[in-house]
Amino acid sequence: MGKFKLFDYTKDGPGVSKYDKKPSGFVIFWRVYFNKFFRICGITFIYLLCCLPVITIGPATAGFAYIMRDMAREKPGFVWHDYWTAIKKNWKQSALMGLIDIIFGALLYTDIRICYIFGTEFGKVWLTYLQGVIIAIALIYFFVRAYSYTLIVTFDLKLTTIIKNSFYLTMLGIVRCLFTIGAFIGVAAIIAVIFIVFANIVGDLAIFITLAALVFIPVGMMGLAIPMNTWPVIEKYMVKPIEKEEKEKEMGDTYNDESTDVIFRDMGRQKKDKK
């Protein structure tokens, strides 16, 4: 065997083919969604149920964000146990974030209604334009909160720092955010058409199922789509720099602040998951 070198372990192997590329985020999304469809449906049901008391929206969203973050990263876990563990560990910050959501949402709704009423009934065109500005602000806030809950369950940071970093991450990943919204609207429209046609064919009983599905399915899809698009940005600007800093400290090297984006110097530390 030594003569013919049938088992020469010192010989270089073929390596990784340049054609063995990682699947795109779009492919990964649908792979995860269909592989974990029933889990996603289950956690979506629990989440919506926990959101019924308005004051629990924040903690419920934190648990939902934790589960969906791990699903987007294709990490194994126990949905029921991990959901409640995430709520217990992050309930203070998430409750405050939920309160901000409620207040901000109420103010936005009120502003949009006032602009609509005065803009249409009194012919104030500038109020109609102002309504568009308010909707744009609401959209940006939606992106910011999408990052905020993931940061809450991932890092040990003050809530003010989380919101600030979420805004910066939104600006850095704005293209991903817009793509998420566009994809969600497209998928929701397709689902709506399918279920409306289904309801017309089957009858009145299907109408209730249709309405429930139009709420239920898009929430699960959006819950998975958000971390699919936000986590790569978080990983690039926060997770990897933190890991680099910790590695350099373990090796005894002096960490150079200039190697990290000045925006994210206050990055805290990642929370350790206890399975």
PEPEVEN-V957324 format. One record per residue. D_CENTER is the distance of its C-alpha to the mean C-alpha in Angstrom with 1 decimal. Layout:
D_CENTER
D_CENTER
//
This chain:
55.4
55.6
57.8
55.5
52.4
50.6
48.3
48.0
44.8
45.4
45.0
41.9
39.7
38.3
35.0
31.7
32.2
30.8
29.9
27.7
24.5
21.0
19.5
17.3
13.6
14.7
17.1
14.8
12.3
15.4
17.0
14.4
14.1
17.9
18.6
16.5
17.0
19.0
16.7
13.8
16.4
17.6
14.5
13.7
17.3
17.3
14.3
16.1
19.4
18.3
17.2
20.7
22.2
20.5
20.9
18.7
15.5
14.2
14.9
13.9
10.3
10.4
11.8
9.4
6.4
9.1
10.2
7.3
6.8
10.5
10.8
8.9
11.4
14.0
15.2
17.6
17.5
18.9
16.6
18.9
19.9
16.6
15.1
18.1
18.5
15.1
16.2
19.6
18.6
16.3
17.9
19.7
17.0
14.5
17.6
18.4
15.0
15.4
18.9
17.8
15.6
18.7
21.1
19.2
18.6
22.3
23.6
21.8
23.1
26.5
26.7
25.8
28.4
31.0
30.6
30.8
33.9
35.8
34.8
36.2
39.0
40.4
39.7
37.7
36.0
34.4
32.5
31.0
29.8
28.5
26.5
24.8
24.0
22.6
20.3
19.2
18.6
16.5
14.3
13.9
13.3
10.4
8.8
10.1
8.8
5.1
6.3
8.9
7.8
6.5
9.8
11.7
11.4
12.1
14.8
18.0
18.1
19.4
17.3
19.0
18.0
14.4
14.4
16.7
14.7
11.5
13.9
15.4
12.2
11.6
15.2
15.1
12.3
13.4
14.5
11.2
9.8
13.1
12.9
9.7
11.6
14.8
13.8
12.5
15.8
17.8
16.7
17.1
20.5
21.6
20.8
22.6
25.6
25.9
25.9
28.2
30.6
30.4
31.1
34.1
35.5
35.2
36.0
35.2
33.6
30.9
29.9
28.4
26.6
25.4
24.1
22.3
20.7
19.7
17.6
16.7
15.7
13.5
11.4
11.0
10.4
7.8
6.1
6.6
6.4
3.0
3.3
6.7
7.0
5.8
7.3
10.6
11.0
10.5
12.8
15.3
15.9
15.5
15.6
18.4
20.5
20.4
21.5
24.1
25.5
25.8
27.5
29.9
30.8
31.6
33.8
35.5
34.6
34.1
30.5
30.6
28.4
29.0
27.0
23.8
22.4
24.0
21.0
19.4
22.6
21.5
18.7
19.9
19.6
17.1
17.4
19.3
18.2
21.3
21.5
//
